[in-house]
Amino acid sequence: MRLTTLFSIACSLQISASVYSQETKLSLDVNNQTIKEVLFRIEKQSGFRFIYESEKVNLNKKVSVHVKEQTVETILKRLFAGEGVKYEITENNFILINPSTKNEKTAPSSQAVLQKKNLVQGVVTDENGEPIIGANVVEKGTTNGTVTDLDGKFTIEVSENGVLQISYIGYAMTELRPSKEANLNVKLREDALQMDEVVVVGYGTVKRANLGGAVSTADAKAFESRPVQNAAQALQGEVPGLTITRTGGAPGSDMTMKVRDVSSINGGTPLVLIDGAEGNINMINPSDIENISVLKDGTAAIYGARASDGVILVTTKSGKRNQKTSVAFDAYYSIKTPALLRKPANLLQHAEMALEITDGSFTPEYTRDQLELIRQNSDLVLPDAEWGRWTGYPQFFKDQDWNDMLIGNGNMQNYNVNISGGGERYSYMLSLGHQREEGIPKFGEDVNKRYFVRAKSSVEIFKNLTYDLNLAYEASNRDYSSGLTEGQNIWELIYKTRSWTPMYNPSGTFYTFEGFDNPAQVLEEGGMVNKTTGNITVNNQLRWKVIDGLQLVGQAVIRKYDQDENVTNKKIINYDWDNNEVREKRTPNSAERRYQKTLSKNFTLYADYKKNFNDRHDLSVMVGTSHESENYDRFTAKRINFDQQENMSLQLGSAQDQNAWSEGNQWTINSFFSRVNYTFANKYVIEGTIRADGSSRFDPDHRWGWFPGVNAAWRVGEEGFMKRLGWFEDLKVRASYGEMGNQSGIGLYDYIQLISLSNDYYPFGTGVKGQMATSGNIISTSRTWETIQTTNVGFDFSTLNNRLYGSFDYFWKENKNMLIPKTYPSMLGAVMDGKSL
């Protein structure tokens, strides 16, 4: 198990259950909700966890609870008054709920007093054999119970015919009848199907059981169980329909994501929202993630123009109210090895194949008599030999494996600290993380260092008014040899290097055969790239419960991203076998500074109303508006021909042929959106959404797009006839339709006539000559949104006591008004962007 679990449980076991239950004060304001929902709210406010059998305890009764600063015992007494239910608070703050027996209040009979008990010991593990700490072990139908220790072990006295129930949050309960003085090995399996799980959707949440669209989720286990430094990488294989690829294995390289493949030839990526604010999933600390929801069909229509390629909603971890301060720490170190490497022909294979060419088109470098020297891997060197097409070069007989000489193993390190807690009216969480990843080249430098800070707090300012603050900062330092990305491809150079070429000459200097650079020398002496990035997000949210069922939410998000890159390309000197300088390569040397920044703003306001009527009708209405904008700025400067290479600051380079460039742009989207959801008898669900988006990319007459969506579900498994059959624990049929806009591939100012300045000057006039200006592309004022229509039908099922469960979806997407390439006559006299409706 991770050190996180060990440390957290070790701390929590020190807290007395009785003291905690007496000191912890809870406040609830609940109207017409099920007892199960009330227990769930208590869990969210505190460290208590409830254990019960849903078949024996009726938790579906609707109740209203209004308490302020009361203990959990007081609340439970009111909650279960007259219900024939008893409860017991065990160590580790588990609360066991069982039905009361008729004879419970009477004195036990002598037979009951003398009933024989058996001592049972055991260990509880997960499917991987790791001990589960804090698992609940209870004798069925009684309050006799205990929890497992740090090694997953337990000891309990059980009645002779007693049945043990073993459970833990996130795992399916196991029942067994132990034999006399049994020593048990209990393995719990994960309960992946949790119908009461709350799933995050657009501007709200919904129970999984009532979902009408194709929404997949992944929880924190997906990120905790894999030693990865990129959150997207941890999602590979976790979410159906989400394709994640990696273009390279360099430290810090990003992943690309596609939800149900592409929607347009003009590109597009899923919209990623982190706690309601747009973000980059490649930059977030995986240890900060609580859960992820992926909207794959018409349910994404609530996000309109940004949702054509799906929506990924990320929720980060938070503190809980009335929780003691807890500290969690986890760390890992891993080694990475290249999985697939192209294997070039070795020297013997090269020599033998060359001798097979007899048509005169190629002159072999080695004779058949010399093959034996190659087989012996001889260190013999013949200076100034004539062999094949080489004259004046030394001849070698020892095979040189450049893959092995240049490519080794990389490594990854990860450290995270999480501090969380809360009081009656507030909660907090502080997360600190550090990652270090080193690449596989044995020469030069190839390292990426990342730093994470996330601070979250939630404060109830006044009754029904709560302020949430979420601050996040991610920074990285990427340092690597410029030969990896600048100029000649170093990986290609490795395979072009002759298999007989040694790395060093007898003087210990990097050796160069013929005109090819020595790859190791390029990595060591060819210069560096130093890239620093910083991303800070300030996410403010104010929630006001206006009246019962009506909540007003305002959110303001400011995000600033900076990237500063320094690139130096140094000239290198090639040396021959006798250590003579033969040529200078990678000239002229140069230094370049590249800086860019992006400032994003998002302001959202929406009202959400939920009401239950007669315990059978659930109505939810949400309406809101948002404003989103982004400003981008970029600057580059470059100088060449440095006299020395120790310090290559820009001001030390030659002023001749220096270059400087800057550019910037901005865009805005204004939106209005609404959603209506109706559920009847917890069996029939229908939901409709509408969103209007206005984008600055289009002419004012074609700026707005309207994007509707609808989804419906029928919980067949809740019907009486299906329950009588007993075939399914859950069976749901669902369908959805939605329209989403796409503006990818459309320029920010395509509807405005632009003027471009060139580096040339007008060849007339006196004095300072004017810089030449040319007309930009021919504009299009009628261009507007691409519209992607998505239809989805599917069903969810679970059977065999939830041991077998699954989902099936069939979907189709159609792109309306897609921009496609168009050919124009060459004598048009102007430049077209090549795309038209």
Disulfide bonds with the S-S distance in Angstrom:
none
